[in-house]
């Protein structure tokens, strides 16, 4: 699957290296699917998805020989299984999630031991960064064995935890809150999400730092965007319910019913895996019933260059996720191409629009969002001004260099914090 968090982490590691930091990227569960060069290189995959699952289901497998575990952790096998599998659903993995969060006390304790041993031998870190709070179970052992501070990224994990079965949901949150106390600092991608997770994890505000996400603007900067003809609205994210694909289609149908904007088209791009295909088919049937399927084009699983061209083909961008988006990397990607965004008054979107000045916030329903999109399509001069302002803001303030510099400063703060504690 295409994962915005993986894209962000991969870009962060590449830029840390450019700035002179010795940085290692360690993939977990499955090989990474990226639209830029994979910064993990030949680093082994730890917590192999297959081994983790078998350890959960079969106690005897926790004593399996190393050669068998190595075979089951091969990148080739994991890539094959990844292509066959759908999206991991929270309702299916409640017990496994709780076990992973318990770290060395869980059923995957051997995985923690293997990661610690490998890092000791190959790459002892001065700072450890966990890519999300669902990995917080390993913080205790990593700190104790490697004598390094732990910083944890926050990237929208609340939705997954809230989606666990009732029998495991509160246990997972409780263990997460307990294990979060082992982490020295957290980095949130928005003020909205930092405040939310500080409350849910019982963290003092000074333990959570906000670093807005940034992107690699190369390619966006040098390309010239031509006005789309006919007027084109764009959705770009995973093609699923959580990201708002059904609502985006409803907005488009509402616009076409009004017939104020002649010839409007909808372009839908982003990741589309096996579990997303039924949702896409459902939307196509909805469009067909409205007589609008011919006005919509789908662009699944595009490359980076194709994504940039996709963004440059748009007049207005709208990905109306209503599940509590922690940031929304896709919004600034559209803005980097000079496209104004219309987003719902929800989660981190008002913060992004306020910081960039690159769009409009509307109430989170089809009619209100259609009103805002229609207003921009009927006023090209305003749309162009918003898009140009958004592009400048993203290139200046939401680029990967700024994000990396601020993130490195948090890493240094974590080191200083631990040093002060050790001197007391």
LUMDODO-851685 format. One line per field, with one value per residue (C-alpha): x, y, z. Coordinates in Angstrom, 1 decimal. Example, Ala and Ser with C-alpha at 12.3 -4.5 7.8 and 13.67 -1.06 7.14 Angstrom:
px = c(12.3|13.7)
py = c(-4.5|-1.1)
pz = c(7.8|7.1)
// end
This chain:
px = c(0.0|1.0|1.6|1.9|3.8|6.4|6.8|7.4|9.9|11.8|12.1|13.2|16.0|17.2|17.4|19.0|21.8|22.2|22.6|25.4|23.7|24.6|21.1|19.8|16.3|15.0|11.9|9.4|6.8|6.9|9.2|8.4|6.4|7.7|7.6|11.2|14.5|14.2|16.5|16.4|18.8|19.9|18.9|17.1|13.3|12.6|9.3|8.6|4.8|4.7|6.8|4.9|1.6|2.8|4.2|0.8|-1.2|1.2|3.2|5.5|6.6|8.3|11.0|11.4|14.9|16.7|16.9|13.2|12.5|15.0|13.3|9.9|11.4|12.8|11.9|10.8|8.3|7.0|6.5|4.5|2.3|1.9|0.5|-1.9|-3.1|-5.6|-5.4|-4.8|-8.1|-8.1|-11.1|-9.0|-5.9|-6.9|-5.1|-2.0|-1.9|-2.0|0.8|3.0|2.4|3.6|7.0|9.3|6.3|4.4|4.4|6.8|9.5|12.0|11.6|12.6|15.7|16.7|16.4|18.4|21.2|21.5|21.7|24.3|26.5|25.9|24.7|24.6|22.4|22.7|19.0|16.2|13.2|10.0|7.9|4.6|3.2|2.1|5.8|6.1|6.2|9.9|11.0|11.8|14.2|15.8|16.6|17.9|20.1|21.3|21.5|19.9|16.9|13.8|11.7|8.3|6.5|2.7|1.0|-2.8|-2.7|-5.8|-8.1|-6.5|-6.7|-10.2|-11.1|-10.0|-12.7|-14.2|-12.6|-9.1|-9.6|-9.2|-6.4|-4.5|-5.0|-4.0|-0.8|0.0|-0.4|1.9|4.5|4.4|5.9|9.1|9.5|11.5|9.8|7.0|6.8|3.3|2.7|0.1|-1.0|-4.4|-3.0|-0.3|-3.0|-5.2|-2.6|-1.1|-4.6|-5.2|-1.7|-1.7|1.5|2.5|2.5|6.3|6.8|5.1|6.7|5.0|6.9|4.7|5.2|7.2|7.7|10.4|9.4|11.8|9.8|7.0|9.2|10.3|7.1|4.7|1.1|-1.3|-5.0|-7.0|-9.6|-12.3|-12.4|-11.0|-11.5|-9.0|-9.0|-5.7|-5.2|-5.9|-9.1|-11.0|-13.8|-11.6|-10.0|-13.4|-13.6|-17.5|-17.9|-15.7|-18.0|-21.1|-19.6|-19.0|-22.5|-23.9|-21.8|-23.0|-26.6|-26.4|-24.9|-23.3|-19.8|-20.0|-18.0|-16.4|-14.4|-13.2|-9.8|-9.3|-5.8|-3.8|-3.2|-5.6|-5.1|-7.3|-9.3|-10.0|-11.3|-14.8|-15.1|-13.9|-16.4|-19.2|-18.3|-18.2|-21.7|-22.9|-21.5|-23.0|-26.4|-26.0|-24.9|-21.5|-19.0|-17.6|-16.7|-14.5|-11.0|-9.2|-5.4|-4.4|-0.9|0.9|4.6|6.0|6.3|2.7|1.5|3.1|1.4|-1.8|-1.7|-0.8|-3.9|-6.2|-8.1|-9.2|-8.2|-10.5|-9.8|-12.6|-11.3|-13.6|-11.9|-9.6|-6.6|-3.4|-2.0|-2.9|0.3|-1.7|-3.0|0.4|1.4|-1.5|-0.5|3.1|1.7|-0.2|-3.6|-5.9|-7.5|-11.0|-11.1|-13.6|-13.6|-12.3|-9.1|-5.8|-7.2|-8.1|-4.6|-3.0|-5.2|-4.5|-0.7|-0.6|-3.4|-3.9|-7.5|-11.0|-12.4|-16.0|-18.4|-18.0|-20.9|-21.3|-23.4|-21.0|-17.9|-19.6|-20.4|-16.7|-15.4|-18.0|-17.1|-13.4|-14.3|-16.5|-13.8|-10.5|-8.7|-9.2|-8.4|-5.2|-4.2|-4.9|-2.9|0.1|0.1|-0.1|2.7|5.0|4.1|4.7|8.0|9.2|7.8|6.5|9.6|11.5|14.6|12.6|10.9|14.2|16.0|13.2|13.1|16.9|16.5|14.0|16.5|19.1|16.7|16.1|19.8|20.2|17.2|18.6|22.1|20.5|18.7|21.8|23.6|21.0)
py = c(0.0|3.6|5.2|8.9|8.3|6.2|8.8|11.4|9.3|8.3|12.0|12.9|10.3|11.4|15.1|14.2|12.6|15.6|17.7|15.5|13.3|9.6|8.2|4.6|3.7|0.4|-1.1|-3.1|-5.6|-5.3|-3.8|-0.1|1.0|4.5|7.1|8.2|6.3|3.9|5.1|1.8|0.3|-3.2|-2.9|-6.1|-6.0|-6.5|-7.6|-9.4|-9.4|-13.1|-13.9|-11.5|-13.1|-16.6|-15.7|-14.4|-17.4|-20.3|-20.3|-23.0|-20.7|-18.4|-21.1|-21.6|-21.9|-18.8|-20.2|-20.6|-17.1|-15.7|-17.4|-16.0|-12.5|-12.5|-9.3|-11.4|-13.4|-10.4|-8.4|-11.4|-11.6|-7.8|-7.8|-10.5|-8.9|-6.1|-3.3|-4.3|-3.7|-2.7|-4.9|-8.0|-7.4|-6.3|-9.0|-8.6|-4.8|-5.2|-7.8|-5.5|-2.6|-4.7|-5.0|-7.3|-8.5|-9.4|-12.5|-10.8|-10.3|-12.2|-9.6|-6.9|-8.9|-9.4|-5.7|-4.6|-7.2|-6.1|-2.4|-3.1|-4.8|-2.7|0.8|2.0|5.2|8.4|9.0|6.5|7.7|5.6|6.3|6.1|5.5|1.9|1.0|2.5|-1.0|-1.3|2.0|0.5|-2.1|0.2|2.8|0.4|-1.6|1.2|4.0|6.5|8.8|7.8|10.3|9.1|10.5|10.9|10.2|9.6|6.5|7.4|6.3|2.8|2.4|3.6|1.1|-1.9|-4.3|-3.2|-6.2|-4.8|-1.1|0.2|-2.3|-1.0|2.6|1.9|0.1|2.9|5.5|3.5|2.9|6.5|7.5|5.8|8.1|11.3|13.5|13.2|15.0|15.9|17.0|19.6|21.6|19.9|16.4|17.3|18.7|15.7|13.0|14.9|14.5|10.9|9.8|11.8|13.7|17.1|19.7|20.2|16.5|17.1|19.3|20.3|20.0|20.5|18.0|19.0|17.6|17.4|20.2|19.2|18.8|20.9|24.0|23.8|22.6|25.2|24.5|25.3|26.0|22.9|22.7|21.7|22.7|19.9|19.0|16.6|14.0|12.4|9.9|6.3|5.5|4.5|5.7|7.1|9.5|10.7|9.3|8.7|12.3|13.6|11.8|13.2|16.7|16.2|14.9|17.9|20.3|18.7|18.9|22.6|23.0|26.4|25.1|23.7|20.6|20.0|16.8|14.9|13.2|10.6|9.6|7.7|4.3|1.6|-1.9|-5.0|-3.8|-0.4|-1.9|-2.5|1.1|2.3|0.1|1.4|4.9|4.1|2.6|5.7|7.9|5.6|5.9|9.7|9.6|11.0|8.1|9.5|12.7|11.0|9.5|7.3|7.2|4.4|3.8|6.5|7.2|10.5|12.1|11.0|12.4|15.8|15.8|14.8|17.8|20.2|19.1|20.4|23.7|22.9|20.2|18.5|15.3|15.5|13.1|13.2|10.7|13.1|13.7|14.4|16.5|15.6|15.5|15.4|18.9|20.5|18.4|19.9|23.4|22.8|22.6|25.9|24.3|25.9|23.5|23.3|21.2|20.4|22.3|19.3|18.0|19.5|21.0|24.5|24.7|23.9|26.4|29.1|28.5|28.5|30.8|28.5|27.6|27.6|25.8|24.8|22.9|19.1|18.2|17.9|21.0|23.4|21.9|22.1|25.8|26.6|24.6|26.2|29.7|29.1|27.6|30.5|33.0|31.9|35.0|34.3|30.6|31.5|34.0|31.4|28.8|31.0|32.0|28.4|27.4|30.1|29.1|25.4|26.0|28.3|26.8|23.3|21.9|18.9|20.9|23.0|19.9|18.1|21.0|21.3|17.5|17.4|20.2|18.0|15.1|17.3|18.5|14.8|14.2|17.3|16.3|12.8|14.3|16.6|13.8|11.7|14.5|14.9)
pz = c(0.0|-0.4|3.0|3.5|6.7|4.9|2.2|4.9|6.8|3.7|2.7|6.2|6.2|2.8|3.9|7.3|5.3|3.0|6.2|7.3|9.9|10.0|9.7|9.4|8.3|9.5|7.8|9.9|8.9|5.1|2.4|1.9|-1.2|-2.1|-4.9|-4.3|-3.7|-0.8|1.9|3.8|1.3|2.3|6.0|7.0|7.7|11.4|12.9|9.7|9.2|8.7|11.8|13.9|12.9|13.5|16.9|17.8|16.7|17.5|20.7|19.4|16.6|19.1|19.4|15.6|14.3|13.0|9.5|9.2|10.6|8.1|5.2|6.3|6.6|3.1|1.1|-1.9|0.1|2.0|-1.2|-2.7|0.4|0.5|-3.1|-2.2|1.1|1.6|4.1|7.7|9.5|13.2|13.9|12.9|14.9|18.4|20.3|18.1|18.6|22.4|22.3|20.1|22.4|25.4|23.8|25.6|27.6|24.5|22.2|19.9|22.5|20.3|17.6|20.0|21.1|17.4|16.6|19.7|19.0|15.4|16.3|19.0|16.4|13.3|14.1|17.7|17.6|19.6|19.1|18.3|16.4|16.3|13.3|15.1|18.6|17.7|18.1|21.6|23.1|22.1|23.7|27.1|25.8|23.2|25.8|28.3|25.9|23.7|26.2|23.8|24.0|22.2|20.1|18.8|15.8|16.0|12.7|13.1|15.3|17.3|14.5|14.3|18.1|18.3|15.6|17.6|18.9|22.2|23.9|23.1|22.6|26.1|26.9|23.9|24.9|28.5|27.5|25.0|27.7|30.0|27.5|26.2|29.5|28.4|25.4|25.9|23.3|20.8|17.4|16.1|12.5|13.6|16.6|16.4|16.6|19.2|21.6|20.9|21.6|24.6|26.2|25.1|26.2|29.5|28.4|29.7|26.8|26.9|25.9|22.5|19.9|16.7|13.4|10.3|7.6|4.6|1.1|-1.5|-3.8|-6.6|-9.8|-8.6|-8.6|-12.2|-13.9|-15.3|-14.5|-17.3|-16.5|-16.8|-19.6|-18.9|-15.2|-13.2|-9.5|-7.9|-5.1|-4.2|-1.3|-0.7|-2.5|0.6|2.8|5.6|3.2|1.9|-1.6|-1.3|-0.1|-3.0|-5.4|-3.7|-4.0|-7.7|-8.3|-6.4|-8.6|-11.8|-10.7|-10.3|-13.8|-13.0|-13.9|-17.5|-18.4|-15.0|-14.6|-11.5|-11.3|-8.6|-7.8|-5.2|-3.7|-4.5|-3.0|-3.0|0.0|-1.8|-5.0|-3.7|-2.6|-6.0|-7.8|-5.5|-6.5|-10.2|-9.9|-8.1|-10.9|-13.6|-12.0|-12.1|-15.7|-14.8|-15.0|-18.3|-16.5|-13.9|-14.5|-12.0|-11.6|-9.2|-7.7|-9.7|-9.7|-8.3|-11.7|-12.5|-9.3|-10.1|-13.5|-11.9|-9.5|-12.3|-14.2|-11.6|-10.9|-7.4|-5.0|-2.4|-0.4|2.3|4.9|8.0|10.3|12.1|9.7|11.7|8.8|5.2|3.2|0.0|0.6|0.5|-2.5|-4.4|-3.2|-4.3|-7.8|-7.5|-6.9|-4.3|-1.8|-0.5|2.7|5.4|8.7|10.5|12.2|10.9|7.7|9.1|10.5|7.1|5.2|7.8|7.7|3.9|3.0|0.0|0.0|1.6|4.7|4.4|6.6|6.4|4.1|0.3|-0.2|1.7|0.0|-3.4|-2.7|-2.0|-5.0|-7.3|-6.1|-7.1|-10.4|-11.3|-10.2|-11.9|-10.8|-7.2|-7.6|-9.3|-6.6|-3.9|-5.8|-6.4|-2.7|-1.7|-3.9|-2.5|1.1|0.5|-1.3|1.5|4.7|4.0|2.3|3.5|4.5|7.0|8.3|8.7|10.4|13.0|13.5|14.0|16.6|18.5|18.4|19.9|22.6|23.5|23.8|26.0|28.1|28.8|29.6|32.1|33.8|34.0|35.8|38.5)
// end
